[in-house]
Amino acid sequence: MSQHPLNLALRFGLELAMLAAYGLWGWRAWTGPLRFVLALGLPLLAAVVWGAFVSPKAAVQLPGSVRLAIEAALFAGAIWAAYAAGVPAAAAIFGALVIVHQIASYDRLAAL
């Protein structure tokens, strides 16, 4: 089920929403020049970590449990970032969709 096109589309949407949550928090949590640095830098940092360690074509191959822990940390951080940025409803929806995706990816999780 983890390779089903709908689940892959959901995962891609979650990845984009994660980056948006980090950027939104960086924008709303700070003022001045640091606002721009965080609004652009946090999503970029998350994307680099995701691409290096979590993605299917990751540059660094880690054990499945470590990859899953990094993925969970990035998603959990994005949920917190959305909540802290003042959009708790979006944080709750994002969190629920992450859970739905993980349930739909039971075969991928079992293989880890």
Secondary structure, DSSP 8 states (H G I E B T S, - for coil): -TTSHHHHHHHHHHHHHHHHHHHHHHHHH--THHHHHHHHHHHHHHHHHIIIIISTT-SS---HHHHHHHHHHHHHHHHHHHHHTT-HHHHHHHHHHHHHHHHHTHHHHHH-
